[in-house]
Amino acid sequence: MIKTCWQVNLILYLFLINFSVKAFSDQAFNDETYSAPQTKANPNNFPVKVSSQKLNMSTAIPELPSYSRIYDDTSDPFEDAVAAIKLADETNRNVLIEIGGNWCSWCHKMDAFLEKNPNVFEALHGKFVLLKINVSDSNENEAFMKSLPPVLGYPHMYVSTAKGKMLLSKDTAELIEGSEYSVKQWLDFLNKWQPSNTALMEKKASSYKYKSDIN
């Protein structure tokens, strides 16, 4: 299906124009940096309410939008992005964009990790709308990926506000301790980039910019 001009312009506005050299990054806030865990060379639109004690994945997962559950090489990432941003705005969440594919072993490890740790799963879907974007030999989604900063490895993440302002390009190796994803690293990351905290970051950044402009 051919996208209308307003759809293309909206996506460019949300994911390209709003991302600048002044965008927030973990490094800017003094976090350590790591190498990516894997390269490509190496498979109801409301928040899910689950108990922090036990997560029934068979009932919780189907309640999520399809773009939050699977990498679909037949899905239109532009349409999914518009839907995810709309949902985030309606539910006061940020958007967490996850780039990967069904071929990606670390993507499967991430899904297994979230299933094993319901407190992380709940924090993720309670504070973010997860948008999975497929990148594979069958569909590179090249047009969409050109609107984003470079991917360092897979899976790779980006954080956007519900208004489409890009805040972060995230190397998911930073969420790993040893050979596994870390509950603490994940929860720290989700807490830091949830809407209430990113709003404060933006406010402070605007204040610093104003002070530098008048001095």
C-alpha positions as CSV (number, residue, x, y, z in Angstrom):
1,M,0.0,0.0,0.0
2,I,1.3,3.4,-0.9
3,K,1.8,5.8,2.0
4,T,0.2,9.2,1.7
5,C,2.5,12.3,1.9
6,W,1.3,13.2,5.4
7,Q,2.3,9.7,6.7
8,V,5.8,10.1,5.3
9,N,6.2,13.6,6.6
10,L,4.9,12.6,10.0
11,I,7.4,9.8,10.4
12,L,10.3,12.0,9.2
13,Y,9.2,14.7,11.7
14,L,9.0,12.2,14.5
15,F,12.1,10.1,13.9
16,L,14.5,12.2,11.8
17,I,14.1,15.9,12.3
18,N,13.6,15.6,16.1
19,F,16.8,13.5,16.5
20,S,19.8,15.9,16.7
21,V,23.4,15.9,18.0
22,K,21.9,17.4,21.2
23,A,19.7,14.3,21.8
24,F,20.1,12.6,25.2
25,S,22.4,9.6,25.4
26,D,23.6,7.3,28.2
27,Q,27.1,8.6,27.7
28,A,25.9,12.2,28.2
29,F,24.7,11.2,31.6
30,N,28.0,9.5,32.5
31,D,27.1,5.9,31.9
32,E,29.7,3.5,30.7
33,T,29.7,2.2,27.1
34,Y,30.0,-1.3,25.9
35,S,30.3,-3.2,22.6
36,A,27.2,-4.6,21.0
37,P,26.2,-8.2,21.9
38,Q,25.7,-9.4,18.3
39,T,26.0,-8.4,14.7
40,K,23.7,-9.4,11.9
41,A,26.2,-11.9,10.6
42,N,26.0,-14.0,13.7
43,P,13.5,-14.9,14.7
44,N,-5.8,-4.6,22.4
45,N,-3.8,-1.4,22.6
46,F,-3.5,-0.8,26.4
47,P,-0.9,-1.5,29.0
48,V,-0.7,-5.0,30.3
49,K,-1.6,-5.3,34.0
50,V,0.3,-8.3,35.6
51,S,1.2,-9.3,39.0
52,S,4.8,-8.6,40.0
53,Q,4.8,-12.0,41.7
54,K,3.8,-14.1,38.8
55,L,3.3,-13.5,35.1
56,N,1.1,-15.7,32.9
57,M,2.7,-15.1,29.5
58,S,-0.1,-17.0,27.7
59,T,-2.6,-14.4,28.7
60,A,-0.4,-11.3,29.0
61,I,1.4,-11.5,25.6
62,P,-1.8,-11.6,23.4
63,E,-3.0,-8.4,25.0
64,L,-0.1,-6.5,23.6
65,P,-0.3,-5.0,20.0
66,S,1.3,-7.3,17.5
67,Y,4.2,-4.8,16.9
68,S,5.1,-5.2,20.6
69,R,5.2,-9.0,20.5
70,I,6.9,-10.2,17.3
71,Y,9.3,-9.2,14.5
72,D,7.1,-9.2,11.4
73,D,8.8,-8.9,8.1
74,T,5.5,-8.2,6.4
75,S,4.4,-5.4,8.6
76,D,4.7,-1.7,7.6
77,P,7.1,-0.1,10.2
78,F,5.7,3.4,9.3
79,E,2.2,2.4,10.2
80,D,3.3,0.6,13.3
81,A,5.3,3.7,14.4
82,V,2.3,5.9,14.0
83,A,0.1,3.5,16.0
84,A,2.8,3.1,18.8
85,I,3.2,6.9,19.2
86,K,-0.6,7.3,19.3
87,L,-0.9,4.6,22.0
88,A,2.0,6.1,24.0
89,D,0.4,9.5,23.9
90,E,-3.0,8.1,25.1
91,T,-1.4,6.1,27.9
92,N,1.3,8.5,29.1
93,R,4.2,6.3,28.1
94,N,7.4,6.7,26.0
95,V,8.1,4.5,23.0
96,L,10.9,1.9,23.1
97,I,11.9,0.9,19.6
98,E,13.6,-2.5,19.4
99,I,15.5,-3.3,16.2
100,G,16.1,-7.0,15.5
101,G,14.7,-10.1,13.8
102,N,13.8,-13.7,14.2
103,W,17.4,-14.7,13.1
104,C,18.8,-12.8,16.2
105,S,19.8,-15.1,19.1
106,W,20.1,-12.2,21.5
107,C,16.6,-11.0,20.6
108,H,15.3,-14.5,21.6
109,K,17.4,-14.3,24.8
110,M,15.8,-10.9,25.6
111,D,12.3,-12.3,25.1
112,A,13.1,-15.3,27.4
113,F,14.6,-12.9,30.0
114,L,11.4,-10.8,30.1
115,E,9.3,-13.9,30.4
116,K,11.4,-15.1,33.3
117,N,11.4,-11.8,35.1
118,P,7.8,-10.4,35.4
119,N,8.9,-7.4,37.3
120,V,11.0,-6.2,34.4
121,F,8.2,-7.2,31.9
122,E,5.7,-5.1,33.9
123,A,8.0,-2.1,34.2
124,L,8.8,-2.2,30.4
125,H,5.2,-2.4,29.2
126,G,3.9,-0.1,32.0
127,K,6.3,2.8,31.1
128,F,6.9,2.2,27.4
129,V,5.1,1.1,24.3
130,L,7.4,-1.5,22.7
131,L,7.8,-1.2,19.0
132,K,9.6,-4.1,17.3
133,I,11.1,-3.4,13.9
134,N,12.2,-6.3,11.8
135,V,15.6,-6.2,10.0
136,S,16.3,-9.3,8.0
137,D,17.4,-10.7,4.7
138,S,13.8,-10.9,3.7
139,N,13.0,-7.3,4.6
140,E,15.7,-4.8,5.6
141,N,13.0,-2.0,6.1
142,E,15.7,0.2,4.6
143,A,13.5,3.3,4.2
144,F,12.5,3.3,7.9
145,M,16.0,2.5,9.1
146,K,17.4,5.5,7.2
147,S,15.5,7.8,9.5
148,L,17.3,6.5,12.6
149,P,20.9,6.8,13.9
150,P,23.1,3.8,13.0
151,V,22.6,0.4,14.7
152,L,25.6,-0.8,16.6
153,G,24.4,-4.4,17.0
154,Y,21.3,-6.5,17.5
155,P,19.0,-6.0,19.2
156,H,19.4,-2.2,19.3
157,M,17.0,0.2,21.0
158,Y,15.9,3.8,20.7
159,V,13.7,5.7,23.2
160,S,11.3,8.3,21.9
161,T,8.7,10.5,23.7
162,A,5.0,10.1,22.9
163,K,5.4,13.3,20.8
164,G,8.0,11.7,18.6
165,K,11.1,13.3,20.0
166,M,14.0,10.9,19.9
167,L,15.9,10.8,23.3
168,L,18.3,7.9,23.1
169,S,20.1,5.4,20.9
170,K,20.8,2.4,23.2
171,D,23.4,-0.4,22.9
172,T,21.7,-3.3,24.6
173,A,25.0,-4.8,25.6
174,E,24.8,-2.3,28.4
175,L,22.0,-4.4,29.8
176,I,24.2,-7.5,30.1
177,E,26.2,-8.7,33.0
178,G,28.5,-11.7,32.2
179,S,26.6,-13.6,29.6
180,E,23.0,-12.8,30.6
181,Y,20.7,-9.8,30.7
182,S,20.7,-8.2,34.2
183,V,17.5,-7.4,36.1
184,K,19.2,-4.5,37.8
185,Q,20.5,-3.0,34.6
186,W,17.1,-3.4,32.9
187,L,15.2,-1.8,35.8
188,D,17.7,1.1,36.1
189,F,17.4,1.7,32.4
190,L,13.6,1.6,32.4
191,N,13.3,3.8,35.4
192,K,15.8,6.4,34.0
193,W,14.0,6.7,30.7
194,Q,10.4,6.6,31.8
195,P,8.3,9.6,30.9
196,S,8.4,11.4,34.3
197,N,12.2,11.3,34.3
198,T,12.7,12.2,30.7
199,A,10.4,15.2,31.1
200,L,12.7,16.5,33.8
201,M,15.8,15.9,31.7
202,E,14.3,17.9,28.8
203,K,13.3,20.7,31.2
204,K,16.8,20.9,32.6
205,A,18.4,20.7,29.1
206,S,16.2,23.6,28.0
207,S,17.2,25.6,31.1
208,Y,20.9,25.0,30.5
209,K,20.5,26.0,26.8
210,Y,18.8,29.3,27.8
211,K,21.6,30.1,30.3
212,S,24.3,29.5,27.8
213,D,22.5,31.6,25.2
214,I,22.3,34.6,27.5
215,N,25.8,34.5,28.9
